Amino acid sequence: MSETAIHDALTTHTTDYEIVRELHRVRPHATYEVRLKGERAVCKVETHPEADLGAEAAAMQYVGEATSVPVPEPLAVGDDHLVARWMDAVPEDAPPRDEARIRALGRGLATLHAETAEIGWTGALQPASAVDDPATPPIDSDPRWSDTLLAMLEDRARYLAEVGYGGLAGEVLAWAREERDLFDTAGDAVLCHGNYFGEHVAIGKGADQVHVAVRSSGDGVHVALGGEGDEIAAVIDFEHALAAPAGWDYLRTVMPVFGPGADHGVPERVFREAYESVRPLPAGFDRRREAYVLCNGLSYLRSLHLQRGNRDPSHAVARRARTMATALRDRLAEQRT
């Protein structure tokens, strides 16, 4: 997106604005610090068809209206952009991880799930423009969780077919269709954040009341909750939000936080203990864990090409993709045995 395009986005709301600087640019978004009617804010704009900022805005509005979880207030929403209030609590970079922080992450994620446990059906989110009552779950409801999951995997398969991995994606999709019963007994739907880690979540100390912070990193506008002790002070990025069983969101958090390349020595059980101090994981979660890891593998392979494909040398992206694809094939073979 050019500077002309960001001007076009902001002028749909007001002529009283200033573009301060570009903060980050990673497909499918670019993020800017702006002033809107004199107020410091973040403007996130779509740079690729894979983006869906309308759905992200709907998630933020729903959580803010229907729960006690404070979330960033969208100041302006358009067809291809989202403006949210700036807050200083969100870190510039991914903060270091220690046991206190990881426990706070576990409690924070469980709190979001507990307070949206009456959401009803699974499904993708509608755009904010299609929502009449922000307190109503903005869900394109599906009869079953497997319907939502298969639709998401079909979307991943379409993208991966364009970069040479359509066959692998099709195999995973066919396997998932055969395992509908495994997914459909995964528990009730909650609002899943989908990216609850790293610089997306800020931790505060000693706050007497929960408060909100908003900022944007390269992959989203995210939310921040603060309370007594080491608690969540800011969470941003509802880019990957959907209505799904809580185990899905739990896995999407622990895979990057505790997977290969983790920059800390804290075991996953610390995060899980903290999560389950607020609410239990759905029954049978451990039985579905490897299935969720396999399904998420397609998302990570897509993200590699989407986010790095225009930034890294093509041979480097191809090498990483081959490694990921090999691991996916091995995991699929294990699931079939």
N, C-alpha and C positions, 0 to 999 in steps of 0.2 A: 504494500500500500504506500502510495506516495504522500508527501506532505499536503498536496492538494486534496487528496482523499480524506485525510484527517480533518482538514478545514471543512470539507463538505459535511462530514459527520457531525461536527459540533455546531455548524450553522443551521442545522435542522432544528436546533433547540433555542439558540440565542446567538446574537452577535457580540455579546459581552463575554468573551473568552480569550484565553492566552495559552498557546502551546509552549510549555517551559522546556521540555526535553524528551527525547525518546529514552525510555527506561530499558526496554528489552524487545527483541524481535526473534521469535521462534515460531515457525509455522505450527498451528494455523492462526496465530495472533501476533499483533504488535501492541505494545503498551507504552503509554505516554503519561508523563506528569503534566497536568493542565491546571488552569484556573478557570472555573465556570462561575460566572456572575460574582467574581471576586473570591470564590471559595477554592481552596486547594483540593485537587481531586485526581483520580486516575481515570484515564480513558483507554479502554481496551477495544481494539478494532480487529475485525476478521480480515485475514490475508489469504485464506484458502477455503475452498468449498467444504472442507471437513469441519469447520468451525460452526458453533451454534450458540451464540451469545444470548439469544432470546430465551433459550432453555435455562442457561445459567442464571439469568436475571430472575426467571420464574422461581427457581430454587431458593435464591436469596430472599425474595419477597415472601415466599411461603414460610420459611423457617422464621423470619422476622415477625410475621403476623400470627402464626398459629402455635408457636412454642415460646417458652421462656428463654430460649437460646438467642442472645443478641448477635445479630449478623449485620454485615455492611448494608447500608441503605443505598440502593441505586438512585442516583440523582437524575439520570436520563438514560433511556433505552431506545435504540433504533433498530432497524433491520439488520445492521451489520456492526453495531457498536454498543458499548455499555460504559457509562460513566458512574463511578462510585466515589464516595467520600474518602479522602486521604486520612490515614492514621499512622502515627510514627511507630507504633508497637511492632509492626511487621518487620522482620530483619531483612537487610539487603541481600544476604547470602544464607545458605543453609547453616543454622547454628550447630554447634557441637552437641552430640547426644551423650547424655549420662543417665544414670538410673532414675534420678528425680524427674528429668524431662520425659523419659519414656513412660514412667508411671502416669505422668500428667496427660500424655498423649492417649494412653489407654482409657483413662477415666473420661477424657473429653470426647473420644469417639463413641464410647458407650452412652454418654449422656445425650448426644445427638440422636442415637438410635432409640434410646428409651423415650425421648420426647416426641418421636415421630412414629411410634409403634402402632398407632391407630390409622396409619395412612391408607390401609385397605389393600389395594391391588398392586401388583408389580407393573412396571412399564417404564417407557422413556418419558421424559418431561415435555410438556407442551411449551411453546414460546410464551413469554410474558404478554405479548399482544393478544393471545387467545384466552387469557385468564380474566374473568370478570371479577371474581372474589379472591384476592391474594391469600385468604385464610383457608381456601379449599385446595386440597392437594392437586397440583397441576400435572396430573398423570394421564397419559394415553394408556388407559388400563388394558392389560391382557388377562385372559382367563387363568393363565398359569405362568409361573416363573420360567418354565422351560420355553414358553412362547417368547417372552422378553429376551431370554438368553440367546435363543436361536436367531431372532431378528438381529441382535447385536453381532453375532458371529457371521451372519450373512453379510452384514455391512463390512466387517473386517475382511471377509473373503473377496468381496468386490474390489476393495482397495488393493489387497495383496495380489490379486490376479494381474494388476497393472504393473507390478514390480517383479513378477516371475515366481510368485509363491502361491498361485491360485490352487495348484494341485494339493499342496500340503494343507491349505486352509479348508479345501473341500473335504479332505479326509477327516479333519478334526470336526467339521460340521456334521458329517455323516455319523461319526461316533456319538456326538452329542444328541442327535436325533434318536439314536438307539437307547440312550440313557435318560430319557425324559423322567422316568419314575424317580431316579436318583435325585434329580434337581427339584422335582415338584413336592418333595417331602422335606424341603430345606428350611421350613419355618415361615412365619409371617413377614410381610414386607415392612421395611423402614426406609427412610430417606438415606441413601448411601452417598457419602461425599465423593469417594472414588480416588482421592489424591491427598490423603490426610497425613502428610509427613513433610520433613524438610523445612524450607523457607515458607511453606504454606501455613505453618502453625507457629505462633509465638507463645512463649511462656512468660507469665507474670508472677510476681511474688508479693504476698501480703495485701492484695486488694481486698477491701471490705465488701465491695459489690461487684457483680459481674458487669463487664463493660465490653465495648466492641472496638475493633481496630480493622481497618481495611487498607489494602495496598495491592499491588499487582506485581507478580514475578512473571517470567516469560511464559508460564503456562497457566495463568489464571488469576482471577480475583477471588480472595479467600477470606475466612471468618476468624475472629479472635475473641475468646472468652477469658475473663480474668476472675479469680477468686482468691480465697485465703491460701497462703502457701504457694507451692509450685503448681500453678494451674494454667489452663489455656488462657492466653491473653489476646490472641488474634488467630482467626482462621480465614484464609482466603482461598479462592478457586473452587467453585462448584461446577467447573467445566465438565467433569465426568460424572456428575450426579445422576442418579436414577433411583426408582423405587425397586428394591430387591431385598432378599433375605440378608440379615446382618452379617452372616458369614462371608458373603461376597466382599463387603467393604473391609471386614477384618483382614481377609487375605490380601486385598489390594494395598493394605497398609503394611503388613508384616513382610510381604515379599521384597519390597525395596529397602525397608528398614533393617531387616535381619538377613537378607540374602547375600550372595557373593559380593565382595567389595564393601561390606559394612565397615564403617569407620569407628566402631566401638566394640566393647566386649560384653555388653549387656545381653543376657539370654532372652529369647522370646517369652519365656515363662513369666518374666517380670511384667511385660506388656499385657499378657493374657490375665495374670492375676489382677492387675489394675482394672482392666476392662470388666472382668467378672465380679469385681467388687461393686459395680454399678448394676450390671444385668448379666445373666448367663448367656453364653453363646447358644445358638439353636441346637437342639438335640441332633446327634448324628453329624455334627460339623466335621469331626476328625475323619469320618468315612468319606466325606465329600471333598476334603481338602485337596487331594491330588487332582481331582477332576477340575476344581476351580483354578488350580495352578496351570493346568493344561489350557483351559479356555483363555486365561489371561495371557498366555504365551502369544496368542495371535495378536492381542492388543499391543504387546510390547514390540513385536516384529513390525507391526504397522507404524508404531510411534518412531521406531528407528528410522524408517524411510521418510516419514512425514517431517520429523523434527530435524534430522541430521542430513537428509538427502540433498539439500541445497546448501549445506554448510561445510560438510566434511568431504575429503577426496572420495571419489566414487569407489575406488578399490578398498578403502577402509570401511565404508558402509557395507560393501558386498561381503567382506571378510567377516564382519560381525554378524551379518545376516545369516551367513552359512553356519556359523557356530550356533546361533540361536535356533535355526531350523533343525540342525542335527539333534539338539537337545529336545526339541519338540517332538520329533519323530520317535526318539527313544522313549519319551514319556507316554506318547500315544500307544506304542507297542506294549508298554507295561500295563496300561489301562485295559488293553484288549485281552490280556492273558488271564 
